[in-house]
Each structure stands twice: as C-alpha cells, then as structure tokens.
C-alpha cells in the first residue's frame, strides 16, 4: 500500500454508522423503488456544451451492465475488433464504433453476420467521428443469417442506415448523471425511414451511451446503463484485487465527493475514487453512485450504482 492510499483511507469519515445489515433478497424486492428514485431524467437539451468526442476504445476485461440484467464483457481485443460475451453465454463481435452494426452474433441457435459495404458512393460509419452536433453519415451494410439447427442460411441483404448527431443534453440514469450527445439512427428503404429508430445518449466522459431508446411504430423500449467497469489488465492481479477492497471501503465510509486516491507500484496508474450520490430506500437499503477515474496514458472512467448488501458489502443491484 502506498502512502497516498494510506493517508486517504485514514481520512475516511464513516457516514453509515449504525446502518443495519440487509440481504440481497431485500434489495431485489425493492429495486422498483430504486428505479422510481433514480429514474432517467433528460434536461438542458441543446444547452450542454461538449467538445468533439473521439471514438470510444475498449480493452480486455471491460464490462457493461444494463438495468435489464444484460451484462456485456470484453473477452479479447484484436486491433479495432472487440469480442464480447453476453451473460457468459451469447457471443458477439463489434468494432469500437457502436453505430456500426454488429459484425457477428452467435447464439446456440443462430449466427448473424454484417459488414459495411460501399453502395451509391456511401461512406463508412466511422466518418461521423469525432462527434459534434450536426455530423451525419449514410451507410450500407450486408446482413445474413444462419439457422444452426437446420443449417439453412438466409440470402444476404443490403440495408441502408442513416445516423446524425442531433444535439446534446444532460441525462440522469441509474449509473449517474452525464452530459451526452444525442445520436439518432434510422433504417432507410427507398428514401423513406422504415423499421426501428435508435436514439443513443452518448456520454464522452465514459466512452459509451448511457441510454438507448428503440422505437418502431408505437412500440418503444429503453435500455439504461447501470455500471461500466474497466478490466485494467495491465495491473498485477493483487493490485486489481486491492482496488476492489478500496471500492468497498470508499462506498462504506466516504462522504459525497470525498476522494480515495491509489497509485500502482510502478507509479504509472493513479486511481481516484469517490461517491457522487447516496439514496436510502424505505426498506433501509443504501445505494450509492460512484466515479472511479483511472489515470494512465489514456484516462478512462468507471461509473455505476452499488447497493449495500449484508455486512458492509456493496454490489450491483439485480433489477
């Protein structure tokens, strides 16, 4: 443990003294209460000023959790190709550009392959980056499916998609409060908008969208960010484990905005960690938002909501 960490931990102020232990079952039972307290709120449309945002970058061990229980984890990275697993069962492959269709999807019954193609002088979806209001792109991609049970493959189809950066906004979701770009993507058929429209609220501070809204005719569905964690694979195993201990201690003891600072043994990584919001449900369960800033040659962030379970343990709630 380095001196900075020692001093930071010594300075912790206990704010949950006397809080009773609570089982994970109670948290699961009261998650609708969490959603009501921290339901998404969109404000200041067009008033948020954001600098141009570069394309996000993922690394092995990174993970994203959404409020519908979907957990996406990065298995490996090869160049700009990202290999993911969903809840440790389904596999899919993407680029770093989230508006580019999934390159490959694999489940127990189906595979789906997509690839951007040049039609009518269209450009690659990467051309919309770096993001700024007014940027747009119109691109085409091939899409094919294979039924693994029957071996039957579908005919490859060329599809057209149009995306644009419509504006900015401040948005509050379960993972926290973020300034975000608003991107909208439409399926185009013979010059008309058809199929599902996707709206992404992309937060440059975490390099991912914090909310995605899918709308097809009168049906609307929303997926909301709960947690982003970074694998930090360059650290030694014992240092990664120690950071988990520091996270638990910080959520248990630090007041809002009070930082715990940690530095790796080689001095090349500095982590700042602090709570940003605390709520207490009627059941007595405490939940806290936090930010963990990972300072290396490329600074990244972890964000999320954790709730107190049992004896001073903080976990991602199962919503």
C-alpha positions as CSV (number, residue, x, y, z in Angstrom):
1,X,0.0,0.0,0.0
2,X,1.5,3.4,-1.0
3,X,1.5,6.5,1.2
4,X,-1.2,8.3,-0.8
5,X,-3.6,5.4,-0.2
6,X,-2.8,5.1,3.5
7,X,-3.4,8.8,4.1
8,X,-6.7,8.7,2.1
9,X,-8.0,5.7,4.0
10,X,-7.0,7.2,7.3
11,X,-9.1,10.3,6.4
12,X,-12.3,8.3,5.7
13,X,-15.4,9.5,7.5
14,X,-18.0,7.0,8.4
15,X,-21.4,8.2,7.2
16,X,-23.4,5.0,7.6
17,X,-22.8,4.3,11.2
18,X,-25.4,2.0,12.7
19,X,-26.9,1.0,9.3
20,X,-28.3,-2.5,9.7
21,X,-27.2,-5.4,7.5
22,X,-29.6,-6.1,4.6
23,X,-29.9,-9.2,2.5
24,X,-29.7,-9.2,-1.3
25,X,-33.3,-10.5,-1.4
26,X,-34.5,-7.3,0.2
27,X,-32.6,-5.3,-2.5
28,X,-34.1,-7.4,-5.3
29,X,-37.5,-6.9,-3.7
30,X,-37.2,-3.1,-3.6
31,X,-35.5,-2.4,-6.9
32,X,-38.6,-0.8,-8.3
33,X,-38.1,1.7,-5.5
34,X,-34.6,2.4,-6.8
35,X,-35.9,3.0,-10.3
36,X,-38.5,5.4,-9.0
37,X,-35.9,7.4,-7.1
38,X,-33.3,7.4,-9.9
39,X,-35.5,7.2,-13.0
40,X,-33.9,8.7,-16.1
41,X,-34.3,12.4,-16.5
42,X,-33.3,14.4,-19.6
43,X,-32.7,18.1,-19.3
44,X,-30.9,21.1,-20.8
45,X,-31.4,19.9,-24.4
46,X,-29.2,21.9,-26.7
47,X,-27.7,23.9,-23.8
48,X,-24.9,21.4,-22.9
49,X,-21.6,22.3,-24.5
50,X,-19.4,19.4,-25.4
51,X,-16.1,19.3,-27.2
52,X,-15.6,16.9,-30.1
53,X,-15.7,13.3,-28.8
54,X,-13.3,10.7,-30.2
55,X,-14.4,7.2,-30.9
56,X,-14.6,5.0,-27.8
57,X,-12.0,2.4,-27.1
58,X,-12.5,-1.0,-25.3
59,X,-10.0,-3.3,-23.6
60,X,-9.9,-6.9,-22.4
61,X,-11.8,-7.3,-19.1
62,X,-14.0,-4.2,-19.6
63,X,-17.7,-4.9,-18.8
64,X,-21.0,-3.1,-19.2
65,X,-24.2,-3.8,-17.2
66,X,-27.6,-2.6,-18.0
67,X,-30.8,-2.4,-15.9
68,X,-32.5,-5.2,-17.8
69,X,-29.8,-7.6,-16.5
70,X,-27.8,-7.7,-19.7
71,X,-24.1,-8.0,-18.8
72,X,-21.6,-7.5,-21.7
73,X,-17.9,-8.3,-21.1
74,X,-14.9,-7.9,-23.4
75,X,-13.2,-11.3,-23.9
76,X,-10.4,-10.0,-26.1
77,X,-9.4,-7.3,-28.5
78,X,-7.7,-7.7,-31.8
79,X,-6.9,-4.4,-33.4
80,X,-10.2,-2.5,-33.5
81,X,-12.3,-5.7,-33.4
82,X,-13.9,-6.3,-30.0
83,X,-15.0,-9.8,-29.0
84,X,-17.8,-9.8,-26.4
85,X,-19.9,-12.2,-24.3
86,X,-23.4,-11.6,-23.1
87,X,-24.1,-13.1,-19.6
88,X,-21.3,-15.6,-20.4
89,X,-23.5,-17.4,-23.0
90,X,-24.0,-15.5,-26.2
91,X,-21.1,-14.1,-28.2
92,X,-20.9,-11.1,-30.5
93,X,-18.3,-9.1,-32.2
94,X,-18.2,-5.3,-32.9
95,X,-15.9,-2.5,-33.8
96,X,-15.3,0.4,-31.4
97,X,-18.0,2.3,-33.3
98,X,-21.3,1.4,-31.7
99,X,-23.5,2.7,-34.6
100,X,-21.8,0.2,-36.9
101,X,-23.9,-3.0,-37.0
102,X,-22.6,-6.0,-35.0
103,X,-20.0,-7.8,-37.2
104,X,-21.1,-11.1,-35.9
105,X,-23.6,-12.6,-33.4
106,X,-23.5,-16.2,-32.2
107,X,-26.2,-17.9,-30.0
108,X,-26.9,-21.6,-29.5
109,X,-29.3,-21.5,-32.5
110,X,-28.3,-18.7,-34.8
111,X,-25.3,-16.8,-36.3
112,X,-25.7,-13.4,-37.9
113,X,-23.1,-11.6,-39.9
114,X,-23.0,-8.0,-41.0
115,X,-20.4,-6.0,-42.9
116,X,-20.4,-2.4,-44.1
117,X,-20.3,-2.1,-47.9
118,X,-20.0,0.7,-50.4
119,X,-23.2,1.4,-52.4
120,X,-24.0,4.6,-54.3
121,X,-20.8,6.3,-53.0
122,X,-21.7,5.8,-49.3
123,X,-19.1,6.3,-46.7
124,X,-18.1,4.2,-43.6
125,X,-20.0,5.0,-40.4
126,X,-16.6,5.9,-38.8
127,X,-16.8,9.2,-40.7
128,X,-19.3,10.5,-38.1
129,X,-16.4,10.6,-35.6
130,X,-15.2,12.7,-33.8
131,X,-18.7,13.5,-32.7
132,X,-20.1,17.0,-32.8
133,X,-23.6,18.4,-33.3
134,X,-24.5,18.3,-37.0
135,X,-22.4,15.4,-38.0
136,X,-24.2,12.7,-40.0
137,X,-23.5,9.6,-42.1
138,X,-25.4,7.5,-44.5
139,X,-24.1,4.0,-45.0
140,X,-25.0,0.5,-46.3
141,X,-24.2,-3.0,-44.9
142,X,-24.7,-6.6,-45.8
143,X,-26.7,-8.8,-43.5
144,X,-27.0,-12.6,-43.5
145,X,-28.3,-15.2,-41.0
146,X,-27.7,-18.9,-40.5
147,X,-30.1,-21.2,-38.5
148,X,-27.7,-23.6,-36.7
149,X,-30.4,-26.2,-36.1
150,X,-31.3,-26.6,-39.7
151,X,-28.2,-25.3,-41.4
152,X,-30.3,-23.1,-43.5
153,X,-28.7,-19.7,-44.5
154,X,-30.6,-16.7,-45.5
155,X,-30.0,-14.7,-48.6
156,X,-27.6,-11.8,-48.0
157,X,-29.4,-8.5,-47.9
158,X,-28.1,-4.9,-48.3
159,X,-29.6,-2.5,-45.8
160,X,-29.3,1.3,-45.5
161,X,-28.9,3.3,-42.3
162,X,-28.7,7.0,-41.6
163,X,-27.3,8.4,-38.4
164,X,-27.0,12.0,-37.2
165,X,-25.8,13.9,-34.1
166,X,-29.0,15.9,-33.3
167,X,-27.9,17.8,-30.2
168,X,-26.8,17.5,-26.6
169,X,-28.5,17.1,-23.2
170,X,-27.9,16.3,-19.6
171,X,-29.3,12.9,-18.6
172,X,-29.6,11.1,-15.2
173,X,-29.8,7.4,-15.3
174,X,-29.1,4.7,-12.7
175,X,-25.4,4.8,-13.4
176,X,-25.2,8.6,-12.6
177,X,-25.5,12.0,-14.2
178,X,-24.0,12.7,-17.6
179,X,-23.6,15.3,-20.3
180,X,-24.3,13.5,-23.6
181,X,-24.6,13.8,-27.3
182,X,-27.9,12.7,-28.8
183,X,-27.5,10.4,-31.9
184,X,-30.4,9.1,-33.9
185,X,-30.1,6.3,-36.4
186,X,-32.9,5.4,-38.9
187,X,-33.3,2.4,-41.3
188,X,-33.8,3.8,-44.8
189,X,-35.7,2.0,-47.6
190,X,-36.2,3.7,-51.0
191,X,-35.5,7.0,-49.4
192,X,-38.0,6.5,-46.6
193,X,-37.4,5.9,-42.9
194,X,-38.7,2.5,-42.1
195,X,-38.1,-0.1,-39.3
196,X,-36.7,0.8,-35.9
197,X,-35.3,4.2,-35.0
198,X,-32.5,4.1,-32.4
199,X,-31.6,7.1,-30.2
200,X,-28.4,7.0,-28.3
201,X,-27.4,9.3,-25.4
202,X,-23.6,9.0,-25.7
203,X,-21.5,10.3,-22.7
204,X,-17.9,11.1,-23.7
205,X,-16.8,11.1,-20.1
206,X,-17.3,7.3,-20.0
207,X,-17.0,6.4,-23.7
208,X,-20.3,4.7,-24.0
209,X,-24.0,5.5,-24.4
210,X,-25.8,5.7,-21.1
211,X,-29.3,5.2,-22.6
212,X,-30.5,3.7,-25.8
213,X,-34.1,4.1,-27.0
214,X,-35.6,1.8,-29.7
215,X,-38.8,2.9,-31.4
216,X,-40.8,1.1,-34.0
217,X,-44.2,2.5,-34.8
218,X,-46.0,2.7,-31.4
219,X,-43.6,0.4,-29.6
220,X,-40.8,1.9,-27.6
221,X,-38.1,0.2,-25.5
222,X,-35.3,1.7,-23.4
223,X,-32.1,0.2,-22.2
224,X,-30.3,2.1,-19.4
225,X,-26.7,1.9,-18.1
226,X,-26.2,0.5,-14.6
227,X,-22.4,0.0,-14.5
228,X,-19.2,0.3,-16.5
229,X,-16.2,-1.4,-15.1
230,X,-12.7,-1.4,-16.6
231,X,-10.5,-4.5,-16.7
232,X,-7.2,-2.8,-16.1
233,X,-5.4,-5.9,-17.4
234,X,-2.1,-4.1,-17.3
235,X,-2.1,-4.2,-13.4
236,X,-0.9,-7.1,-11.4
237,X,-3.6,-9.4,-10.0
238,X,-3.0,-8.4,-6.4
239,X,-3.4,-4.7,-7.4
240,X,-6.7,-5.3,-9.2
241,X,-8.0,-7.2,-6.1
242,X,-6.8,-4.4,-3.8
243,X,-8.7,-1.8,-5.9
244,X,-11.9,-3.9,-5.2
245,X,-11.2,-3.6,-1.5
246,X,-10.7,0.2,-1.8
247,X,-14.0,0.5,-3.7
248,X,-15.9,-1.3,-0.9
249,X,-14.2,0.9,1.8
250,X,-14.9,4.1,-0.1
251,X,-18.6,3.4,-0.6
252,X,-18.9,2.4,3.0
253,X,-17.0,5.3,4.6
254,X,-16.5,8.3,2.3
255,X,-18.9,11.2,2.1
256,X,-20.1,12.6,-1.2
257,X,-17.2,13.9,-3.3
258,X,-14.5,12.7,-0.8
259,X,-11.8,11.0,-2.8
260,X,-9.7,7.9,-2.1
261,X,-6.5,8.0,-4.2
262,X,-4.4,5.0,-5.1
263,X,-1.2,4.6,-7.1
264,X,0.2,1.5,-8.7
265,X,3.5,0.1,-7.6
266,X,5.2,1.3,-10.8
267,X,3.7,4.7,-10.5
268,X,2.1,4.6,-14.0
269,X,-1.5,4.3,-12.9
270,X,-3.3,6.6,-10.5
271,X,-6.9,5.9,-9.5
272,X,-9.3,8.5,-7.9
273,X,-12.5,7.1,-6.5
274,X,-15.4,8.9,-4.8
275,X,-19.2,8.6,-4.2
276,X,-21.4,11.1,-6.1
277,X,-24.9,10.4,-4.7
278,X,-26.5,8.4,-1.8
279,X,-30.0,7.3,-1.5
280,X,-31.8,5.2,1.2
281,X,-34.8,3.2,0.3
282,X,-37.8,2.9,2.7
283,X,-36.6,-0.6,3.4
284,X,-33.4,0.9,4.8
285,X,-31.1,-0.2,1.9
286,X,-28.4,2.3,1.0
287,X,-27.4,2.7,-2.6
288,X,-24.6,4.9,-3.9
289,X,-23.4,6.2,-7.3
290,X,-19.6,6.4,-7.7
291,X,-17.0,7.5,-10.2
292,X,-13.6,5.9,-10.5
293,X,-11.1,7.8,-12.7
294,X,-8.3,5.7,-14.0
295,X,-5.3,7.9,-15.0
296,X,-2.8,6.4,-17.4
297,X,-1.6,7.5,-20.8
298,X,-5.3,7.2,-21.8
299,X,-7.6,8.3,-18.9
300,X,-10.8,6.3,-18.5
301,X,-13.6,6.1,-16.0
302,X,-15.7,3.6,-14.2
303,X,-19.2,4.6,-13.1
304,X,-22.1,2.9,-11.6
305,X,-24.7,2.2,-8.8
306,X,-24.0,-0.2,-6.0
307,X,-26.2,-1.1,-3.1
308,X,-25.3,-2.2,0.4
309,X,-25.7,-6.0,1.0
310,X,-25.0,-7.8,4.2
311,X,-22.1,-6.7,6.4
312,X,-20.6,-3.7,4.6
313,X,-20.6,-5.2,1.2
314,X,-21.6,-3.2,-1.9
315,X,-22.9,-5.0,-5.0
316,X,-24.6,-4.2,-8.3
317,X,-28.4,-4.4,-7.7
318,X,-30.3,-7.0,-9.7
319,X,-33.1,-5.0,-11.3
